[in-house]
Amino acid sequence: MRKTSKVLLLHEDTRTGGMAGELAATISESVWEHLDATIVRVTAPDTPVPYSPPLEEAFLPNSGKVVEKARWLWQY
């Protein structure tokens, strides 16, 4: 984090109550002064997990979502 000054967290759980929120809180408590941008989380939406495989594929974070957020963070 000190080298890049940016953080992108990725996990398959929903946004609220997920591990990325805890990690973001810990990071901002310990190295806030070294960050040049907000902490970005790429997570599943706050909806129930669908059972259907095509819907589950759309529900989970994918490479397109990660690239989109990484580009946004790069330009911040």
FIKOLZA-1660 file (N, C-alpha, C; in steps of 0.1 Angstrom, whole numbers, plus 5000, padded with zeros to 4 digits):
% residues 76
   i   px   py   pz ch aa at
   1 5008 4988 5000  A  M  N
   1 5000 5000 5000  A  M CA
   1 5009 5013 5000  A  M  C
   2 5019 5012 5007  A  R  N
   2 5028 5024 5008  A  R CA
   2 5035 5026 4994  A  R  C
   3 5037 5016 4987  A  K  N
   3 5044 5017 4974  A  K CA
   3 5035 5022 4963  A  K  C
   4 5022 5017 4963  A  T  N
   4 5013 5022 4952  A  T CA
   4 5003 5033 4957  A  T  C
   5 5002 5034 4970  A  S  N
   5 4993 5044 4976  A  S CA
   5 4978 5041 4973  A  S  C
   6 4974 5030 4968  A  K  N
   6 4961 5026 4964  A  K CA
   6 4957 5012 4968  A  K  C
   7 4945 5010 4971  A  V  N
   7 4940 4996 4976  A  V CA
   7 4928 4993 4968  A  V  C
   8 4927 4980 4963  A  L  N
   8 4916 4975 4957  A  L CA
   8 4913 4961 4963  A  L  C
   9 4902 4959 4970  A  L  N
   9 4898 4947 4977  A  L CA
   9 4888 4939 4968  A  L  C
  10 4890 4927 4967  A  L  N
  10 4881 4918 4959  A  L CA
  10 4877 4906 4967  A  L  C
  11 4864 4903 4968  A  H  N
  11 4859 4891 4973  A  H CA
  11 4845 4888 4968  A  H  C
  12 4841 4875 4969  A  E  N
  12 4828 4871 4964  A  E CA
  12 4816 4873 4973  A  E  C
  13 4818 4877 4985  A  D  N
  13 4807 4879 4994  A  D CA
  13 4800 4892 4991  A  D  C
  14 4788 4894 4997  A  T  N
  14 4781 4906 4995  A  T CA
  14 4789 4918 5001  A  T  C
  15 4786 4930 4997  A  R  N
  15 4793 4942 5001  A  R CA
  15 4791 4945 5016  A  R  C
  16 4779 4945 5020  A  T  N
  16 4776 4948 5034  A  T CA
  16 4779 4936 5043  A  T  C
  17 4787 4938 5053  A  G  N
  17 4790 4927 5063  A  G CA
  17 4800 4917 5058  A  G  C
  18 4807 4920 5047  A  G  N
  18 4817 4911 5041  A  G CA
  18 4831 4914 5047  A  G  C
  19 4840 4906 5044  A  M  N
  19 4854 4907 5048  A  M CA
  19 4861 4919 5043  A  M  C
  20 4857 4924 5031  A  A  N
  20 4864 4935 5025  A  A CA
  20 4861 4948 5033  A  A  C
  21 4849 4949 5039  A  G  N
  21 4846 4960 5048  A  G CA
  21 4855 4961 5060  A  G  C
  22 4858 4949 5066  A  E  N
  22 4867 4948 5078  A  E CA
  22 4881 4951 5074  A  E  C
  23 4885 4946 5062  A  L  N
  23 4899 4949 5057  A  L CA
  23 4901 4964 5054  A  L  C
  24 4890 4970 5048  A  A  N
  24 4891 4984 5045  A  A CA
  24 4892 4992 5058  A  A  C
  25 4885 4989 5068  A  A  N
  25 4885 4996 5081  A  A CA
  25 4899 4994 5087  A  A  C
  26 4905 4982 5087  A  T  N
  26 4918 4980 5093  A  T CA
  26 4929 4988 5085  A  T  C
  27 4928 4988 5072  A  I  N
  27 4938 4995 5063  A  I CA
  27 4937 5010 5066  A  I  C
  28 4924 5015 5066  A  S  N
  28 4923 5030 5068  A  S CA
  28 4927 5034 5082  A  S  C
  29 4926 5025 5092  A  E  N
  29 4931 5028 5106  A  E CA
  29 4946 5028 5106  A  E  C
  30 4952 5020 5099  A  S  N
  30 4967 5018 5101  A  S CA
  30 4975 5026 5090  A  S  C
  31 4971 5028 5078  A  V  N
  31 4979 5035 5068  A  V CA
  31 4972 5046 5061  A  V  C
  32 4962 5052 5067  A  W  N
  32 4954 5062 5060  A  W CA
  32 4962 5073 5054  A  W  C
  33 4972 5077 5061  A  E  N
  33 4981 5089 5056  A  E CA
  33 4989 5085 5044  A  E  C
  34 4990 5072 5041  A  H  N
  34 4998 5068 5029  A  H CA
  34 4990 5066 5016  A  H  C
  35 4976 5067 5018  A  L  N
  35 4967 5064 5007  A  L CA
  35 4965 5077 4998  A  L  C
  36 4965 5076 4985  A  D  N
  36 4963 5087 4976  A  D CA
  36 4948 5086 4971  A  D  C
  37 4941 5076 4973  A  A  N
  37 4928 5074 4968  A  A CA
  37 4919 5067 4978  A  A  C
  38 4906 5067 4976  A  T  N
  38 4897 5059 4985  A  T CA
  38 4900 5044 4983  A  T  C
  39 4896 5036 4993  A  I  N
  39 4897 5022 4992  A  I CA
  39 4886 5017 4983  A  I  C
  40 4888 5009 4973  A  V  N
  40 4878 5004 4964  A  V CA
  40 4876 4990 4967  A  V  C
  41 4863 4986 4968  A  R  N
  41 4859 4972 4970  A  R CA
  41 4851 4967 4958  A  R  C
  42 4855 4955 4953  A  V  N
  42 4848 4949 4942  A  V CA
  42 4841 4936 4949  A  V  C
  43 4828 4936 4950  A  T  N
  43 4821 4926 4957  A  T CA
  43 4809 4922 4950  A  T  C
  44 4802 4912 4955  A  A  N
  44 4789 4909 4950  A  A CA
  44 4779 4919 4955  A  A  C
  45 4768 4921 4948  A  P  N
  45 4758 4931 4953  A  P CA
  45 4751 4926 4966  A  P  C
  46 4744 4935 4973  A  D  N
  46 4737 4932 4985  A  D CA
  46 4723 4926 4982  A  D  C
  47 4723 4915 4976  A  T  N
  47 4711 4908 4972  A  T CA
  47 4713 4893 4976  A  T  C
  48 4702 4885 4977  A  P  N
  48 4704 4871 4980  A  P CA
  48 4712 4864 4968  A  P  C
  49 4720 4854 4971  A  V  N
  49 4727 4847 4961  A  V CA
  49 4718 4839 4953  A  V  C
  50 4718 4841 4939  A  P  N
  50 4709 4833 4931  A  P CA
  50 4713 4818 4930  A  P  C
  51 4704 4810 4928  A  Y  N
  51 4707 4795 4926  A  Y CA
  51 4710 4791 4912  A  Y  C
  52 4704 4798 4903  A  S  N
  52 4706 4795 4888  A  S CA
  52 4721 4798 4884  A  S  C
  53 4728 4789 4878  A  P  N
  53 4742 4792 4874  A  P CA
  53 4744 4804 4865  A  P  C
  54 4735 4807 4855  A  P  N
  54 4737 4820 4848  A  P CA
  54 4735 4832 4856  A  P  C
  55 4726 4832 4865  A  L  N
  55 4724 4843 4874  A  L CA
  55 4735 4844 4884  A  L  C
  56 4740 4833 4889  A  E  N
  56 4751 4833 4898  A  E CA
  56 4764 4839 4892  A  E  C
  57 4766 4836 4879  A  E  N
  57 4777 4841 4871  A  E CA
  57 4776 4857 4870  A  E  C
  58 4764 4862 4868  A  A  N
  58 4762 4876 4868  A  A CA
  58 4763 4883 4881  A  A  C
  59 4760 4875 4892  A  F  N
  59 4761 4880 4906  A  F CA
  59 4775 4882 4911  A  F  C
  60 4783 4873 4908  A  L  N
  60 4797 4873 4913  A  L CA
  60 4806 4883 4906  A  L  C
  61 4816 4889 4913  A  P  N
  61 4825 4898 4906  A  P CA
  61 4833 4890 4896  A  P  C
  62 4835 4897 4884  A  N  N
  62 4843 4890 4874  A  N CA
  62 4854 4899 4869  A  N  C
  63 4861 4894 4859  A  S  N
  63 4873 4902 4855  A  S CA
  63 4869 4916 4849  A  S  C
  64 4858 4917 4842  A  G  N
  64 4854 4929 4837  A  G CA
  64 4851 4940 4848  A  G  C
  65 4845 4935 4859  A  K  N
  65 4842 4945 4870  A  K CA
  65 4855 4949 4877  A  K  C
  66 4865 4939 4878  A  V  N
  66 4878 4942 4885  A  V CA
  66 4885 4952 4876  A  V  C
  67 4886 4950 4863  A  V  N
  67 4893 4959 4854  A  V CA
  67 4887 4973 4854  A  V  C
  68 4874 4974 4854  A  E  N
  68 4867 4987 4855  A  E CA
  68 4871 4994 4867  A  E  C
  69 4870 4988 4879  A  K  N
  69 4874 4995 4891  A  K CA
  69 4889 4998 4892  A  K  C
  70 4897 4989 4887  A  A  N
  70 4911 4992 4887  A  A CA
  70 4915 5004 4878  A  A  C
  71 4908 5005 4867  A  R  N
  71 4911 5017 4858  A  R CA
  71 4906 5029 4865  A  R  C
  72 4894 5029 4872  A  W  N
  72 4889 5040 4879  A  W CA
  72 4899 5044 4890  A  W  C
  73 4904 5035 4897  A  L  N
  73 4913 5037 4908  A  L CA
  73 4927 5043 4902  A  L  C
  74 4931 5038 4891  A  W  N
  74 4943 5043 4885  A  W CA
  74 4942 5058 4881  A  W  C
  75 4930 5062 4876  A  Q  N
  75 4928 5075 4872  A  Q CA
  75 4925 5085 4884  A  Q  C
  76 4923 5080 4895  A  Y  N
  76 4919 5088 4907  A  Y CA
  76 4930 5098 4910  A  Y  C
% end
